[in-house]
Amino acid sequence: MTAVPSTLKPAPIPIQELTPPRLIAPAGACDCHMHIFEPRFPPRRNTPYPPPVATVADYTRGIRDRLGLSRAVVIQSVTHGADNGNLVAALEAFEGTARGVAVVESDIPDSELQRLTDAGVRGIRFEMNNGILSLDSLEEIAARIAPFGWHIDLQIDGRKLPELTDRLLSLPCPVILDHYGKFIDALPVDHPAVQAVLALLASGNGWVKLTAPYAGRHRRPAPWPELVPIARAYLETAPTRVVWGSEWPQSMLPMLGEPVPDHALLLDLLLDYTTDEGALALILRDNPAELYDFPEAAA
């Protein structure tokens, strides 16, 4: 790939207070949305932001061990485009305790889908800001990946979900929505966009990630109380279709001049949504094991 332009220098990972979380994660708990940026894999020429240096060793020390997690899902960043070399190398380094979500071109051959499956990839990313795939290819890609047991990981302005609901419900593979649905605005539960997510969850084929509570609402401080009724509605509707992720290392926030939240606080947000140990085990262990095809035995 083309070398990083001289104006794009890797940014350091922000240092955080090492406070322990209040939530004690169950054995086999999974972080379902994080990124790895190994410096030996340069970003694409038109990268939307310079990636930090964020290695598997950094993540293991700073997040997985600290929060008591066992598994991770590495999400291919838009900075690397459809070159999944960084992703595959990260999955190898995790030695079977991680799965991946790739970014691909629409004409990817089946042989490459199989290679990525063998490497641990279980989903494909549709990212509507600086991504590779457009919604025009949604049905075609879904049909291609369904035989491989993959899902679609969709990040989109959640206010557009009502107009997409019928299409998403008709897909032959699961769909998971990033960032609580990424509504941008603080919406009530009865808003059509939130109701669209609830319809997807109720179908059994839709999932949602409780990740990046600050997404689209950067000026609102933690702990983002406007999301509490929404998250509770998700759990009431489909407790087996909700997962959690840290979004480490929060590459965009420093660029926006925003502080990086303590990841222990991000995990502890779950306690605002439920204190039921069974529900927490579903969110952190059982639901990820199903969606990402982890072994049943806890890691």
Protein Blocks (a to p, Z undefined) as FASTA:
>chain_A
ZZddfklccdddddddfddcfbdcdehiacfbdcdddfklccdfklcbdcddddfklmmm
mmmmmnopabdcddddfklmmalklmmmmmmmnnopaccdddddfklcfklmmmmmmnop
abdcddfehpabdfklmmmmmmmmmmnopacdddddfklmmmmmmmmmmpcbdcddeehh
onopacdfklmklmmmmmmmmnopaccddehklgoplmbccehlmlmmmmmmmmmmmmml
cccdekighlmlmmnopacddfklmmmmmmmmoccfklmmmmmmmmmmmmnopafbdZZ
